[in-house]
Amino acid sequence: MKLSDWLAPHGVARRLSKRILQVAVTLFGLLILTFIIGRVMPIDPVLAIVGQDADQSTYQQVYLQLGLDKPLWTQFFIYFNSLIHGDLGNALLTGRPVVDDIIRVFPATIELATMAILVGAGLGIPLGVMAAARRGKFADYVVRFISLVGYSTPIFWVGMMGLLVFYAWLNWVGGAGRVDMAYDGLVDRRTGLLLIDSALAGEWEVFRSALNHLVLPATILGFHSLAYISRMTRSFMLAQLSQEYIITAKVKGLSEFQVLWGHAFRNILVQLLTVVALAYGSLLEGAVLIETVFSWPGFGSYLTGSLLLGDMNAVMGCVLLVGLIFVSLNLLSDMLYQIFDPRTNQ
């Protein structure tokens, strides 16, 4: 199916409206579930604000201000009404609006996850194709061993070992944080992506320092996603290499490169796009341990701090963002399926 066919006027409105409704229902269900969990958790949000030593009158005043004396459904309606107006409440951890906090910390995680998925997909896909082409041979066993190590090794341990070896011993990469302390705050914030902001400002020393700090955590995260992507690529390719059209292509005298990349890989491309998209979403919300090990001031660190403090406004805002990311990536994958694979529209 061509893009122009998929976007034909008679079908685009129906498809978009259906998917927008699905997204809205999914996010609303996630909102209800998160809100209920936040209210039944054994964490007192009032004590998180006033502290353990506050007197009863102060406690009661804050309790009423938060609306905790109202029925649960009324609390939910008040929160939902604020949400649709773009207000997620204030964070206990920082005292600022949750929206402002997320806007501040999320670019750091985007930068980390984007570099990681470039490593994971850039190496994982060719390794998966090679493993499928050499099934049962030495190269296949090596790739499968790498995938096994990537899956089974605790990522926080790899992070600490990476810091010990490549930073403390060899001094090949930067340490904790996004940039050396000497360059912290030197570049004006435009996008929040330090590599881009420093390049736009022409501060190449800051750029090199930021890249030096990004390489190790991104490579470790990328190695973790490489394990998943290479295994899925190998599985998809094996399914295609057993098809009759592959035998026909070989009989016609096509080279191994043409058979693998021109025929088999072309038929798994849409499936791989889905795998890579979901892996990227997982990196955006699952980089908590790496951000903790490397003191990376990103979304994962913010969510962890909010959970430990019992700050449900911040937690719910983060959960909704994660849900929106995954729903959007699934929606994008579904659209790509329908554009490039006409069978999904039958």
N, C-alpha and C positions, 0 to 999 in steps of 0.2 A: 504494500500500500504506500502510495506517495504521500508526502506531507500535505500537498494541496488537496488530495482526496480526503484525508482525515479531517482537514480543516474546512471542508465544504460547508457552505452556509446552512444547509438543511440538517446537518448533523452536529455541528460544533456546539450549538446552544444546548441541545439535549445532553450531550456528553459532559459538558462543563457543569451544567446544573446538577446532574446526577452525582458527579464527583465532589462538588462543593457541598452538597447535602451530606454525603458520606463523611467528609472531613469534619463538618460541623457536628454531626451526631457523635462521631468518635471522640472529638475533643470535649464535647459536653459530658459524655460518659466518664472520660478521664477526670474532668473537673469535679464531678460529683464524688467519684471514688476517692480522689486525693483529699477532698475536703472532709469527707467522713473519716478517713484514716487519720488526718491531722487532728480531728476533734477527739478521737477515741484513744490516741496514743497517750501513754502515761507520762506526759510532759505538761507541766503547768506553764502556759505562756505568760501568765501574770508574774510568777516568780522569776521567769527569765528576764522580765523588764525591771521589776522593783528590787529583786535580790532576796536572799533568804532572811535578811535581818530587818526587812520592812515591817512596820506595825500593821495591825489589822485594818485601820481606817484607810491607809494608803493602798493596801491590797484591794480593799473593796472598791475604792475609787477607780483604780485601773481596771478592775474586773467589769465594772459598769461601762467604762469608756470603750472597752473592747466589745461590748455587746454580748458577753458570755452569759448574761442572765436571761437572754431571749431564747425561744425554742430553736432547735437546730435548723429547721427549714427556714426560719426567719433570718438566722445568721447567714445561711447559704444565699438567700435572696439578696441580702445587703452586699455580700461579697461579689456575687455575680453582677449586680448593678454597677458596682465600682469597676469590675473587670471590663465590662463592655465600654466603659468610658476611659479605658487605658490606665486605670489606677489599680496596682497590685498591692497597695499599702506600703508602709515603711519597714525597712529591715532593722531588726534589733542589733545586728552585728555592726552596722555602719551608721544607723540613724537616718539614712537617705532613702528616697523612694526605691523600691525593688527594681522598677524599670530602669532607673538610672544606673543602679549597680550592675544589672545584667548587661546593659549597653557598654559599661566600662570594662567588664572582665571577659565578655564573650569573644572579642576579637583575638585575645591571646590564645584561646583554645582553638579558634578557627585557624590561626597561623600554624599552631602545632599539629592539628589534625590534618590540615591540607598537605603539609610537608610529609607527614606520616603516610598518607594514602598514596602520594606520589611514589614513595619508596615501596610500599606494599604492593600496589598494582603494577608499578614499573618493573619490579623484579618477580613478583608472584605469577603474573600471567605468562611470561616467557618460560619460567621454570615449570609451570604446569603443563604447557604445551610440550616442552622437551621431555618431561616425564611420561606423558601419554605416548609420544612418538617412540620412546625407548622403553616401553613397558616390559618389566621383568629383567631389565638390564641394570648395570651399575648406576647410570645416571638417574634412573627411576628410583632406586633405593636411596640415593643421596638426597633427592628432593623430598621423598617421603620422610626421611630421617629429619631433615630440616623442619618440615611441617610439624612433626611430632615434638621436636624440641621447642618450637615456637608456641605450641599449644600447651605443653605441660610445664614449662618453666615459669615460676611466679614472676610477674612483670616487675614487682617492686624489688625483688632480689637482683634481677638483671639490671635495673636502674642503679642500685647501690654499687654493684660490681663495676658497672660502666663508669660511674663517677670515680671509683677507687683507681681503676686501671688507666682510663683515658684522660682523666682530669688530674688526679692527685699524683700518679706515677709518671705518666708520659707527657702530661700537659699539652695534649693535642686539641682539646676542646675546652670551651668555657665551663664554668661551674654552675652553681644554682642561680636561679633568676633568669630574666630575659636578656639582660645586658650587664656589662661591667658597671660597678657603682659610679665610676668616674663619668660615665655617659648617661646615667639615669636622669631623665627629665630634660635632656639637652635638645631633644627633637619635639616640636609641637605635635600634638595629637590631631591627626586629620581622619584617618580611617581606623585607627586603633591597631592596625597591623604594622608592627615596628619596622619590618623590612621595607615595606612600601613607604611608610612615613619618612624613614631615614633616607631612602633613595630620592623621594620627591624633594626633600630639603637639601640634597646634595651632601649630606653628612656621611661620607663613605666609611669613616672610622667607626661610627655608630652602627652602620650597616654590617660591617665585618664582625663587630663584636656581637651583634644580635644573631647573625648567622652562626657564629661560633658557639653560642649558647643553645641554639636551636637544633644543631646537627644531632647531638647525642640522644636527647629525649625523643626527637622525631624518628630517628633510626630505630630505637627500641620499640616504639609504638608501631612503626612500619613493619618491623620484623614479626610482631604479633599478628598483624593483619595479613602479612605475606603468607603465613602458615595457612590461614583460612582461604585466601584467594587462590593460592597455588593448588590446594586440594580440590577446590570446586572446579578450577580450570581443567585439571587432570580428569576429573570425573566427567565433565561435559565433553571433553575431547575424545575420551575413550568411547563414549556413546556414539559420537559421530564417526569415528574411525572404523566402526564395525558396520557401517551402512554400505549398501551396494554402490551408491554413487562414488564412494571413495575407491572401491575396487575398479570401477569403470575409469576413473581419472588416472589410476596407476597404469591400467592397460593401455590407455591412450599415450602413455609415455611422458606424462607430466612429472616434473621434478618433485622431490620430497617437500621442498619449500612451497611450491605451488599447491600441492595437495593439502599441506598442513594449514598454511595461512590464507591461501586463496579460496579454499573450499570448506574444510572442516571448521577453521576458526571463524570464518564469516558466518557460519550457521549457529555459533554459540555466542555471538557478540551481544545480542540483546539480553540473554541470560546473565552474561558477565556484567553488563551494565547494572543490572539489578543487584548482583552480589557486591559490586564495588560501591554502589550507592548506599546499601545497608551497612557495609563495613565502615564507610565514611561517617554515617550517622552514629554508629557505635563508638567511633573514635571521639566524636564531638561530646558525647555524654559519658563516656567510659574512661576518660583519661585521668580519673581521680588519683590513682596511685602514683602515676608518673608525675603529675603536677605536685603531689605532696613530696615525693622524693627530691624533685628538682626545684622546689619552692617556686613553682610556676604560677604566677598570679592570674589564673584563668577561672573558667566556669566550674570546673571540678573542685578546685580548692574552695571557692565561694559556697558551693552546695554543701560540701563537707562541714565547713565552719557553721553554716546555718543549721544543719542537722544536729550538730553537737550542742548548739545553743538552744535548740528547740524553737527556732524562728520559723514558724509555719508560713508566714507571708512569703518569705524568701524561698522556702522549700517548694511551696505550691507554684510560685512563679517559675522556678527552675523546672519542675516536673511538667508544667504546661508547655514550656519551650521545647523540652525534649520530645514530648508528644507531638508537637507541631512539626518538629524536624522530621521525625520518622513518618508521620502521615504524609508530609509533603514529598519526601523521598519515595515513598510507595506510590504516590500519585504520579510522580514524574516517571517512575519505572513502568507503571501501567500505560501511560501515554506513549512511551517509547516502544513498548510491546505492540501496541495497536498501530503505530506508525510503520514499524519495520517488519512486523509479522502479521500478515493479513489473516492468518488462521484464527487469531484471537477474536476476530470480529464476526466469525461465522456462528 
